[in-house]
Amino acid sequence: MIRKTTPCLLLLAAFFIPACQSASYKVDSPTAVDRTASKQTIETRSGTGRKLSANIAYINGLPVPSSSLMPTMYEIAGGEALANTVIDQGIKEELALMRIPITDTMVQQEKQLILDNLSPNDENEAVRLLSQLRKQRGLGDHNFQAMLTRNAGLRAIVQDDVKLSERLLQQEYALRFGEKYQARLIVTPDLKSLKLLRNRIISGESFSDLAGANSTDISSRQGGLLSPISLADTNYPSTIRTELAKLKVGSLSQAIAIDNGYALLKLERIFPASELEYDQVKEQIRQSLRLRIEATLMRQKAAEYVAKAKVTILQPNLLESWKRKKLEYTQPQ
């Protein structure tokens, strides 16, 4: 795809930095063991008065011991739980050095940010969507609270690293409110193939049909149609943006050299710029841009903790799960 890959700029992605976390209990010596019951229970001082059982479920009346599920649980979710523990430890150590506490207000603000992003104008709808999202991601009360606390800590650590210059704000204004160009695209690995396709289009064949049948770009699935592009969007190659600016609606570009071959554009439409002036939306832009940059820095910081941690795995079933999760955090986006 001609659009360059950018590291996690979607705001909501940062809110949902993985939050699967194994529960931690302080287990004292057992104070009572019922050896006559079919269900062996060890009473502990967990701080909540709960009882920890050697059996965690029953299937058709037969007990399921926790030991029978642990290997599977380690393999499925152990890596994520361990990664979160690594991140939490990194956050705790760095916040201690910075002398910044995580307050209830900070945690609540993280939840409010999610709600505002889901539905800024309808609180009830935002709550409904959040509930739905939590179910989809398996975030119960414990893990959701852990995620909010984790994000609050990460945000506190990175927030002073966000520098918003006037140039960045102006660029963001152009991206969001400026003129946009929507085009169709064909990409081929060699120049000869592209020229042949261009001649066929000039002769009357459908650009979208030829894009669907011949283009190597992912946009071929929709006949080469691209999302509207701002000329200020540096995620697209400068050659593409320069060529778009030259085109009239309905016209074809010349062959454009790009990293993975050659491209041909057809301009479909131009969306006019918003009537909102820069000064009218400057603070809105500042806030949203800050959140987006913080989101990127938060993910980078989490990845840094995972990459640098010296982790020794003692449970064989956990090893592969940890390797996979570590790779997810540390491989280039």
N, C-alpha and C positions, 0 to 999 in steps of 0.2 A: 504494500500500500504506500502511496506517495507521501502520506502524512507521517511525519516522524513520530516515533513512540516517545511519550513523555511520562515521567515517573509519578504516577498516582496523583493526578491533579484533580480528580473528582473528590469533592469535599466530603461526601458521605462515606467514601472509602476510608478516610482517616478516622471518622467516628467509630467505624466498626473494625478497628485493628483487632485481630482475633482475640476472643475473650474466654476461650475454654480454659478453665483453671480447676485443677483438682482440689477438692476440699482438704483442709489441713486440720487434724485433730491432735490435741495434746492428750496422749493416752497414758494414764497412770497404771500402776499395778492393778489387776482386776480385784474388785472388792467382793464380787459375788458371781458364781458360775452355777447355773442350773443344769446339772448333769442328767436330770431325769426327763427333761422336756425334749421333744423332738427337735426343737429349735434352740440351739446353743446361743446364749446371749451373754456378752461381756459388758457389765456396767462400767462406764468410765466417766471421768469428770471432763466433759468436753466443753463445759461452759454454757451448755444449753439444756443439760439434763437428758439429752438423747441417749439411746442405747445403740451400741455398735454390735452388729450381729455377724457371726461367722457365715451365716446364711443370709443372702440379700434378697432372695425371692423364692417362690414355690411354683413349680410347674406340675399341674395335675396332682397336687398334694405332696410332690417330692421336692425336697429342699435343693436350692441352687447355691452352693458355697461361693463366696466371693473369689476364692482362689481359681475357680473354673472360668471366671470371666476376665480376670486380670490380664492374661496374655493377650486376649482379643482387644481389651480396652487400651492396653499399652500400644498395640500396633495401630489402632484406629485413631486414637486421640492423645496418646501419650506425648508425642512430639510437640503438639500444639500446647498442651498443658505445661510441658517443660520450658518451651520457648517463652510462654507468658511469665513463668517464674523467673527466668533469666532477665526478661525485660523489667519485671517488677523490682528485682534486686538492683538492676542498673539505675532505675529511676530513684529508688530509695537512697542509694549511695550518692548520686549526683545532687539530689535535692538537699541532702544533709550538708554537702560541701557548700551549696549555695545558700543554705539556711532559709529554705523556703518550705513551709508546711503546706500540706494539701488540706484545705478546709472543706466543710460541707457545702459552702457556697460555690466553691470551684467545681465540685462534683455536680451540683445541681445545674450549674451553667452549661456543663457538657450535655446534659440531658436536654436542656432548653435549645441548645444549638441544633441538636438532631431534630427536635420537634419543629423548629423554625424552618429547617431545610426541607422537611417532608411536606409541610403545608403551612406556609407563612401567614396565610390569611384566615385559616380555619383551625382553631385549636382542637376541636373535637375530631376532625378528620386527621389531624396530625397524630393524635393519641391512637386512633384506630390503625393508622398505617404503621406506627411504631410497634403496636401489639402484634400486627401481622408479620412485620419484619423480624421481630424477636422469635416468633414461632418458627419462621422459616430457617432461622440461623441457630435454633436451639439454645437461645439465651434465656435461661431462667433468672430468677431474682438474684441469686448469688453471682452468676457469671456476668449479668448485665451491670450490676453494681461494680464488679471488679473491672469491667471494661471502662466504665465512666471514670473510676478512680485512676486507672492507668492513663487514660487520655488527658485527664486533668494534670497529672504529673508531667507527661510529655509536653503538653502545651506550656506549662510553667517554665520548663527547661529551655524551650526553643523560642519563646515569644520575643525575647530581646534581640534575636538574630534576624528578625524580619525588618528589612530596610525598604521603605516605600518612597522612591524618588518621584519627582514630578513626571519624569519621562515614562516611568512604569505606569503611572496613573493615566497618562495621556494615551499610552498604547492600549491599556485595558479599555479605555473609553472607545477607542477606534474599533477594537475587537467586538465589543458588545453593542455599540450604538451606531457604528459607522456603516458605510455602504458595503454590501456583500454581493459576491458573484457566484452564481450556481452554474456549473458546467458538467458536461459529460467527458469521460476520460477513456482512452484506450492506451494500454501499455503493452509493448512487445519487446522481446529480448534483443532484436536486431533492427537496424534502420530500414533494410530492404522490405521486411514484412510490413512495417508501419507505412511506408510510402505506397505500397500496393493497396493497403486498406484505405488510405486517404484518397487515392484515385477512385476507388469503388464508391466511396461516399460522395465524391464530387459528381460521379456518374449517376447518382440518384439512390443508391442503396442506403438503408437505415443505419445511422450511427449506432443507435442502441442495440440493434440486432447484431451488428458486427462486433460491438463491444462485448456483448454477452457470449458470443461464440469464440472470440479470439483474444480478448484482453487478459493479461496475466494478473491484473490488479483485482483486489477483492471487490471493487465496485462493479465488476462485470456481472455480479448477481442481480443488480438492478439496472442493467443496460448501461453501465458506466456512470450513472448519475452520482455526483458528489454532493455532500452537504454544502450549504452556502459558505463561501470562503471570504474572509476579510483580507485585504491586501496587507494588513498589519500583522497577520498571523504567521509568525516565524516558525511554526510547526510544519509549514509547507515550504518546499524548496523555493528559493528566490526566483529560479527560472520559471516555475509554474505561475507564481504571482505576477511576475513581470509580463508574461505572455497574456495572462488574463486581462490585465489592464489595457492591452492593445486591441482586444477583440470587441467586435460589435455583436449584438445578440443575433444568433443564428450562424455566425461565421466560424470557420475552422482555423486552428493555429497551424503553424509550420511544425515540423518535427522538433521535439524538445528533448535534449539529452538529460537523463536523470540517472541516479545511482544504479538502478537495476535494469536499465535498457533505454527505451525511447518512448516518449509520450505524445499523444495527440489530444487536443482539447476542442470541444465545441461549446461555445457559450450559450446557455439556455435562457437565462434571465439575470437581471440586475435588481437587487433589492435596495431601495433608497435608504439613506441614513435616517436615523430617528430625528424627530424634531426637538428632542430634549437637548439642551445645551450642556456643555461639560460641567459648568458650575452648579447646575441643578442636580446632578447625580454624582458629584465628586465624592461626597462622604459615603454614599452607598457603594461606590466603586472601591473606595479605600477599605471599607469593612470587609467586603466579599473577597478582595484580593488578599488582604491580610489572612483571612481564614484559609484561603486556598494555599498560600505559601506555608502557613503553619502546618497544614495537613501534610504537605510534602516533607517538611523538615521533621515532623513527628515520625513519619514512616522511616525516614533515613536514620533517625536517632534509634528507633527500635531495632532496625537492621544492624546498626553499629553495635548495640549491646549483644545481639545474638552472634555476630561475627567474632567479637573479641572475647566472649566468655570461654573460659577453660572448663569444659563440661566432661566429666568422666561418667560413662554409662555403665551401670552395674547390672542392669536388667536386659538380657539379650533381646527380648521382645520389643523393647523400647528403642533399640539402636537405629533400626531402619526408619522408624517413624520420626525420630529426631533428625536424622540426616535429610529426609525429605523436607521437613519443616524449615530446617536451617537453610537449605537451598532456596526455598521460596523467599526467604527474607533477604538472602545475600546475593542471589544471581541478578545480573543487570536486567532492568525493566525494559 
